[in-house]
Every structure is written in C-alpha cells, then in structure tokens.
Amino acid sequence: MHRYILITAMLLGFSMQACLQSTPKQPEVKANASNDSVVDESGQTIAHVVKSDAEWKAQLDPLAYNVLREKGTERAFSGKYHDNKKTGTYSCAGCGLTLFSSETKFDSGTGWPSFYAPIDKTHVEEDEDVSYGMKRVEVLCRRCGGHLGHVFDDGPRPTGLRYCMNSVSLAFQPK
C-alpha cells in the first residue's frame, strides 16, 4: 500500500513538474540594466553605469561599498554631511550624478543629511524596502543603482518629504 501511494505521489509530482515546465521562465529584469536609460528634466540622457563587484570594491572604501552596493547604513551622527551647512551640490559618491542641492537640505535631527527634494526627480529611483520588519521606501541613484538611503513622508514644506541619506553615499561640491 505504501509503495502504491509513493508511486502515485511521484507520478503526480512529475506531471505537475511537467506542467510547470511548459511555461517558459521569464528572464529576470534588473532595475539598472545597461541598455536602460532615462532622460531627465533638462533633456540630458542618464545612461546606467554597470560595474562588476570587483570594480566597485576597487573604487569605493569598505563603508561606501557596504552602503552603496550592499544596502548598508552608516551610524547616525557619524557621517561627514549630517551637519554640513555649506552651499553646494550633493552627488552620488559612486558615479557622480547630481542628486541634491544644499537649498533643500534641512536639519531633521535624525543624524543623517536630509533633503526635502532631489535636484531632479529622475535622478533618483524609489523602491519598496521591507527589510528589518519595516516597510520603507528605498532611494537609489538612477545612474548606478547605488543605495542612498530612504524617503519618508514626515519632511517639511513644500514637499512634506524627508530624503534621509547616508553621507558616505554622497559627494559634496561647494558652490
């Protein structure tokens, strides 16, 4: 009797597997595929930067690699830009794409540099992040896909948004 049940289960398993195999598997599409580009608000084309892990590791220091490529975070109040009050522009530390202006920076009290708007909305991507048992919106660099931080809806006017970024993900160019 046990042999009959086992053989029947195996046959059903094989027939179900055959049904599943009859549907071709769709290729995985990456958000930052090399042939995918976007035109920003000024009409400039933003082509994606694609590098191997070895190339990123050679370019970035270990903390920057951990944050930008592995979606890590720096400790609050430890980053070099959380208290920066200079006038200028913040760009991606991975690829140099301009991201935020000091004109939209504000002190959120969180220990990370915070902005109420990016320079150009097309320069950042947003993706759902459900890590650590929380539901958040991750902010990524549109050009290289580097993890920048998260955006929350508790910021100041005029947008009501708080782009909470990691200093190590940013490079600052004074005006």
Secondary structure, DSSP 8 states (H G I E B T S, - for coil): -HHHHHHHHHHHHHHHHHHHHHS-------TT-TT-EEE-TTS-EEE-----HHHHHHHS-HHHHHHHHH-----TT-STTTT----EEEEETTT--EEEEGGGEE--SSSS-EESS-SSGGGEEEEEE-GGG--EEEEEETTT--EEEEEES---TTT--EEEE-GGGEEEEE-
